[in-house]
């Protein structure tokens, strides 16, 4: 996704976040078929474009979308399935808000965007149209990233099966 690199207005909005050393560490954390930084950039940029076209607060959307997964814990660090579910649904949005507030000044809307991006998996309902946009874009992109991850494995399994069948027929 190189398009955002050519959008100077978007780059100015997210510049102070992208310069943050702690935030940049997200590029080292796997997220579906990508890393958490790339995923967050996609959510941020596509949400920004939608909000801008709808004449909504695209600046808060760009920043909130970029920070929505700014948490440090890794799913692989969780031992129990219950801990993984909690991290995914309720814990990571709250940690992302805490981390974001530690490094950046956030508006009420940006906080809501981050805190509610897991709806409907989490019970926190988005308060603003901008929060809904980020939540929906996040789900769509996550589904696409996850399906790419599975499709490689599925293709591999199908190829193995076909090789097995072909060898049996011979």
Rosetta blueprint (number, residue, H / E / L):
1 X L
2 X L
3 X H
4 X H
5 X H
6 X H
7 X L
8 X H
9 X H
10 X H
11 X H
12 X H
13 X H
14 X H
15 X H
16 X H
17 X H
18 X H
19 X L
20 X L
21 X H
22 X H
23 X H
24 X H
25 X H
26 X H
27 X H
28 X H
29 X L
30 X E
31 X E
32 X L
33 X L
34 X E
35 X E
36 X H
37 X H
38 X H
39 X H
40 X H
41 X H
42 X H
43 X H
44 X H
45 X H
46 X H
47 X H
48 X H
49 X H
50 X H
51 X H
52 X H
53 X H
54 X L
55 X L
56 X L
57 X L
58 X H
59 X H
60 X H
61 X H
62 X H
63 X H
64 X H
65 X H
66 X H
67 X H
68 X L
69 X L
70 X L
71 X L
72 X L
73 X L
74 X L
75 X H
76 X H
77 X H
78 X L
79 X L
80 X L
81 X H
82 X H
83 X H
84 X H
85 X H
86 X H
87 X H
88 X H
89 X H
90 X H
91 X H
92 X H
93 X H
94 X H
95 X H
96 X H
97 X H
98 X H
99 X H
100 X H
101 X H
102 X H
103 X H
104 X L
105 X L
106 X L
107 X L
108 X H
109 X H
110 X H
111 X H
112 X H
113 X H
114 X H
115 X H
116 X L
117 X L
118 X L
119 X L
120 X L
121 X L
122 X L
123 X L
124 X L
125 X L
126 X L
127 X L
128 X L
129 X H
130 X H
131 X H
132 X H
133 X H
134 X H
135 X H
136 X H
137 X H
138 X H
139 X H
140 X H
141 X H
142 X H
143 X H
144 X H
145 X H
146 X H
147 X H
148 X H
149 X H
150 X H
151 X H
152 X H
153 X H
154 X H
155 X H
156 X H
157 X H
158 X H
159 X H
160 X H
161 X H
162 X H
163 X H
164 X H
165 X H
166 X H
167 X H
168 X H
169 X H
170 X L
